Amino acid sequence: MGIFDSIKNAFGSRDESESDVTTSPSQLLRNAGLDPSGLHFGFGTASITVSGEIAHENDRQKILDILATAPGINTVQDNMTVATPETDAVTTAPEVSERDEPAIETGAAAESATYTVQSGDTLWKISEQHYGEGSKYMKIFEANTGLLDNPDQIFPGQELVIPKLDD
């Protein structure tokens, strides 16, 4: 049995009549806007083990939640470690509580701002907050095509660039 059979079995097998499409754990994470480089995956019967180094502690739960939703996976074993940040190169974002407004940072030249996606956000809602019109959401999407593949798929924790509107 080859590695692809192992992956197929870990994510559940399908009838021959169904199309045989398997999405790798790395692709699942990429689709959610997370970088899977540095992670390693091991497969067992209805389980997956993820190990390696992650950049931020807040990515841990997102990774575990995404892998737990994969077809055929009942158990996710967490063996991840958090990279030690360099103290002079790290800028800490302010903590956001439920009562606080979402984190919005203004760029140095006021050409753009950044916004950290919160649970329940949509590009339409973010566009309304920044531009006063939700219909300008594609401006935000186009400025973030390196991070986003689909304007309908954004995830909490993603840092979006909010470009200044041309007058």
N, C-alpha and C positions, 0 to 999 in steps of 0.2 A: 504494500500500500504506500503510495507516494505522499509527499507533503500536501499536494492539493486535495487528495482524498481525505487527509486528516483535517484540513481546514473545512472541507465540505461537511464532514461528519460532525465537527465541532459546532458548526452553524446550522446543523439539521439538514437531512437529505430530503429531496423532493421526488415526487413521482416522475417517471420517465416522460409523461405527457406534458409536464410543466417545463418551462424554460430553465436551464441549468445556469443560474446566475448567482455567484457568491461575491459578496462585498467583503474585502479584507478589513480587519480591525483598523489598520492605518487609514484606509479610505473612509471608514465611518468617522474617524476623528477629524480628518481633513474636511469632510462635508460639514462638520460642526464648527469649523473655524479654528481647530486646534492643531498644533504641530506635533506629529507623532515621531519625529526624528529623535533618536535617543531612547526610544521605548522598544522593548522586546516582548513578544507574546508567546506563551506556551499554551498548548491545548490539551484538554482531557475530555472525558465523557461529560458533555453538557457543561463544561467549565472552561474558563480562560484565565491564565495568569499573566498579569502585566507587570513588567519590571523595567528598570532603567531610571534615568534622571529626568525630572520635569523642572521647568524654569520657576514656576510659582506654585505655592501650596494651594491657591484657589483653583488651579486646574485639576487637582487630584479628583475631587468629587465629580466634576464634569466628565472626566475620562471614565470613571467608574460607572456613572449613570448611562453614558452612551454605550459602553460595552455590554452593560446588563440588558439593554434593549435589543441586542443582536439575536436573531432567530436561533433557537437551539441552545442558548446560553442560560443556565440557571444560576451559576456561581461565578463571581469574578474575584480572583485572589489579587490583592494589592501588595506588590513588592517594590513600589516606586519610592525614590528618594528625591528630595528637593535640592536643587543646585544651590550652592552657597553664593549669595550675591556679593559682588564687589562693592564695598561700602562707599567708595568715591564715585562710582558710576551709576548708582541706583537712585532713582527719584521715587519716593513713596507717594502713591495717590492717596487722597484723603479718604477716610472711612465714610461710608454712606449708610445711614440708618434708614428705616422705613419712613421716618418723618422728614429726613433731609431731601433736598432736591438731588437728582442724579448729578454725578460729577461732570462738570463742563469746564474745560480749560481753554483759555484764549491763547492762540498762537502768538509768537513773539512779534511778528509783523502785522498782526491782526488780519492777515490774509485768509486764515482759516482757524478753526477751533477743533478740539477733539472732544468726543463724547463717549462715555463708557455705557454700553448698552445695559439696561436694567431688565429684570423679568417683566414681561408684559409689553415691552416696547415693540413698535413697528417702525419702519422707515417713514411711513406717513405721519405717525405721531411725533417722531423726532423732527421731521420737516416742519410740522406745525409749531413746535416749540422754538425752533431756530429761525424760521422764515415767515411764520404766520400763515403759511399755506401748506397743507399736506401734499398737494398736487406736485410740489417741487421735490418730492422724495428721490426722483431719479438723479438729481444733481448730487445727492449724498451717495447713492449707489455707484455712480460713475467715478466718484472720487475714491472709492474703496474697492475697486474691482480686483485688486491684489489680495484682498481678504474675503470678499463676498463673491459667490458664484451666482446667487439668485437674490433678487430684492425682497423676496418673501421669506428668506431664511437668514435671520440674524439671531444671535445667541447672547445671553447675559455674559458680561465680562469682556466682550469684544470692544476694542478701542477704535472708534470710527473717526475719520477726518470729516469735519463739517466745513466745506469750502464757503468762502464769501461769495454771495450772489453778485453777478455782474449787474450794474445799474442800467 
